[in-house]
Amino acid sequence: MKRLQSWLPAIAIFCLALFVRVLYNNTVAQHYVPLHDSLFYQTIGLNIIKEHCFCLHPYISTVYRAPLWPFIMAGLSLIFGPSDYFARLFLSLIGSGTCVLVYLFARDLFNRRIGIIAGVAAAIYPELYIYDGWLYTESLYIFLLFAVCYALFRIQRAGTGKIGLWLWCGVLLGLLSLPRPNGIIVIAIVIAWAIVMIWLKVLKPRPAITGFMAAALLACVLIAPWTVRNYLDSHSFIPVATGDGTVLLGAYNDQILTNPNYLGTWIDPLHSRPDVAKPYPLFTCTPPCEVARENAYKDAAVQWIKSHVDVMPHLLVLHFVNLWRLIDLKQPATTEADFPFVRFPDQQSSQLVLKMLQTFPIPIFILALVGLVVTLWKWRELLFIYSMIALTIAQALFFYGSPRFRASIEPMLILLASGTLWWLTSRQEGTLRWIIDRQRKSRSPSLDNQHDNAVPV
């Protein structure tokens, strides 16, 4: 009974988060149908079932998309049919799980009350639930990345490097790499984090080394079959998916500096650099063709950068600013055309969500910044969180800036924001009240001594 009671906050937060997400999907996203990338993912998923081929176009295999989300959509289609609604409900469950992880992390790091506040904030935070009504990989990636963060936190708290936690971490790392190619970078950061924790004597060397080697090996085992498949199809080493050339060329071209709606963001190379894109067919590009196209795109992007070195500082500043910009329908470059509230802007529900998107992040950003400062003395426990935030900023600087790129660290910002509330309201070590009480106690003996040494008149 006591065990059930201890899980009641988590259950309540999950239910609240699920209610918000189902409500969003049945109001704002009621008439949503996949377009753009979401349509590509759905089409590949349906082709897995119908043609037994990981294909965007009939019977032409592709290495351009990561596999996990299309395969999940294929499985959901087998059970519930091809409707995208059930895929969005699945993402709602995933997003609700993220809110529970926020609660658990904040509870263990600070206290139960702060954990509940953080979990409720995550449940109603629009920058999280909008991705649960959108058939992109964001929701899945957010959940898996934050689950890795929490797993490493638990490993650090255990101190002994329990192998079971490391194995769970390995599974999560493997899955994290399959919805997005950049998930592989996190494996390297986990290894670096473990080495630092051993050096700081937070983790015991032998079990920690065994643990992170087992986690890395398990992650590689999960990724390897897809890497082999990619090699057989493309005759090139592609761990998960290609596509970095398209991103780079879309971010580094003349139009990105002259088009006022897309300053420092991304324009499809078909429109921004048709001279480079033209040689490659749209519908019949095979995996070797995709590899050649991405290499040509990367070469063209590098050449553009070399010839525009003088504007690169300004462009990098734009990337950083765009990463933290609020979503605004008046500025197309800061949002995505496939968001339901963008597709149906006249709905009252869409207008309400947009107002939330333009207001809710501001206090979270401010509190997170303060929380970053006041919880610095907990840096060992938050080191991996810092690393993920730094990685996100670095990727935005390298590629381009967009609020969408911020999605993966939104739960971490809520965690840091909750640290500010903890610092202001708690009496635990390191908080404001604890510092004030300590100063009062240090002053009181001197005051007593002054009273005792006073000369009576």
Buried (B, 14 or more C-beta within 10 A) or exposed (E): EEEEEEEEBBEBBBEBBBBBBBBBBBBBBBEBBBEEBBBBBBBBBBBBBEEEBBBBBEEBBBBBBBBBBBBBBBBBBEEEEBEBBBBBBBBBBBBBBBBBBBBBBBBBBBBEBBBBBBBBBBBBBBBBBBBBBBBBBBBBBBBBBBBBBBBBBBBBEEBEBBEEBBBBBBBBBBBBBBBBBBBBBBBEBBBEBBBBBBEEEBBBEEBBBEBBBBBBEBBBEBBEEBBEBBBEBBEBEBBBBBBBBBBBBBBBBEEBBEBEEBBBBBBEBBEBBEEBBEEBEEEEBBBEBBBBBBBBBBBBBEEBBEEBEEEEEEBBEBBBEBBEBBBBBEBBBBBBEBBBBBBBEEBEBBBBBBEBBBEBBEEBBEBBEBBBEBBEEEEEBBBBBBBBBEBBBEBBBEBBBBBBBBBBBBBBBBBBBBBBBBBEBBEEEBBBEBEEEEEEEEEEEEEEEEEEEEEEE
